[in-house]
Amino acid sequence: MSFWEKGYLATAGAVLFAGCVYAYLIWQRSLAAGALVAPDAVSFVTYVIVIVVLSALAFILFASRAATNPESADDVVDGYDERDKLIGHMANAKAHHVTSFGLYMALLAFIVHGSGNILFYTALGALAIGEIAMCLLRVYFYNRAI
Amino acid sequence: MLAARLFLQSGDLSMAKRPPITNRVKELREGHDQMSQSALAKEIGVTRQTVIAIEQGKYSPSLESAFRIARVFGVGLEDVFGWDGD
């Protein structure tokens, strides 16, 4: 598995982990309040920071490990080439459909329930699922003939 | 379920079969003083992973990279790449 594949899997894991923790916290608060609580800036910013920090740590870990291996060290140094760009383009195009579908569902939920809180959480979920899909599709395309 | 199947079967995801372009990159590289994949990658400006994918027939390089590969081995483009499709 290449450096980039490991990095994208780690990013998908980070988004999933942070999303689950965030959803659990909102669920707990909502149970205590007896209704769906409104999103707050502190939780949201923490969620974003957790994803960024976990992803960055994973990339640093994989890069430092790869640097000790003469063969894979080149993969880190050479970085991103034409195949990586093509795979990125293909994965983004597919993940875009996933995100769009989720956002349309969020809008539908808003029309049905009329709740801005539901709109926020479902839209955030759609973005997270779209990000996970993008990472997993990249790994998929790295292992398939393109 | 139908939407998921259509999504997986549509466009890029249906391109799992190998591209119809064949190549002799591995053969030429090994015949070029056992040139390493890393060395070839550096010569043509791609990563070693991309050279591996090209040799395995999982990726057809851009026209520019194809010309660079041919120039590294001092042969013509058609000596490196061939067409195996309809």
Boltz contact constraints between the chains, C-beta under 6 A:
constraints:
  - contact:
      token1: [A, 2]
      token2: [B, 49]
      max_distance: 6.0
  - contact:
      token1: [A, 74]
      token2: [B, 38]
      max_distance: 6.0
  - contact:
      token1: [A, 74]
      token2: [B, 48]
      max_distance: 6.0
  - contact:
      token1: [A, 75]
      token2: [B, 47]
      max_distance: 6.0
  - contact:
      token1: [A, 75]
      token2: [B, 48]
      max_distance: 6.0
  - contact:
      token1: [A, 75]
      token2: [B, 49]
      max_distance: 6.0
  - contact:
      token1: [A, 78]
      token2: [B, 47]
      max_distance: 6.0
  - contact:
      token1: [A, 81]
      token2: [B, 46]
      max_distance: 6.0
  - contact:
      token1: [A, 81]
      token2: [B, 47]
      max_distance: 6.0
  - contact:
      token1: [A, 81]
      token2: [B, 50]
      max_distance: 6.0
  - contact:
      token1: [A, 82]
      token2: [B, 62]
      max_distance: 6.0
  - contact:
      token1: [A, 83]
      token2: [B, 50]
      max_distance: 6.0
  - contact:
      token1: [A, 83]
      token2: [B, 59]
      max_distance: 6.0
  - contact:
      token1: [A, 90]
      token2: [B, 12]
      max_distance: 6.0
  - contact:
      token1: [A, 144]
      token2: [B, 16]
      max_distance: 6.0
  - contact:
      token1: [A, 145]
      token2: [B, 18]
      max_distance: 6.0
  - contact:
      token1: [A, 145]
      token2: [B, 58]
      max_distance: 6.0
  - contact:
      token1: [A, 146]
      token2: [B, 59]
      max_distance: 6.0
